[in-house]
Amino acid sequence: MLTRFDLPVWEVLAAARDDDETALTNQTIWALADAQPASVRCLNGLNLVAVARALGEEAQLRGLALPSPKGTTPKGTR
């Protein structure tokens, strides 16, 4: 899964915090959104899969969604 990340997760979270479109236009959110929740852990207890799926939904709403690396729409964003 890590090979599909184009940005470190912390950069995606910082971009989301700052309302930067970078949070919505990267492959990292799609890689995380496709992951099983138990396979992705945050030391601070943040549900990174849920965050990635929410960012994916927002990207789709804004017309900024990139195709998933698998060529599918991530779970929870249909």
Sequence and secondary structure as in RCSB ss.txt:
>XXXX:A:sequence
MLTRFDLPVWEVLAAARDDDETALTNQTIWALADAQPASVRCLNGLNLVAVARALGEEAQLRGLALPSPKGTTPK
GTR
>XXXX:A:secstr
 GGG SS HHHHHHHHHTT GGGTSSHHHHHHHTS GGG   TT   HHHHHHHHHHHHHHTT     TTSS  T
T  
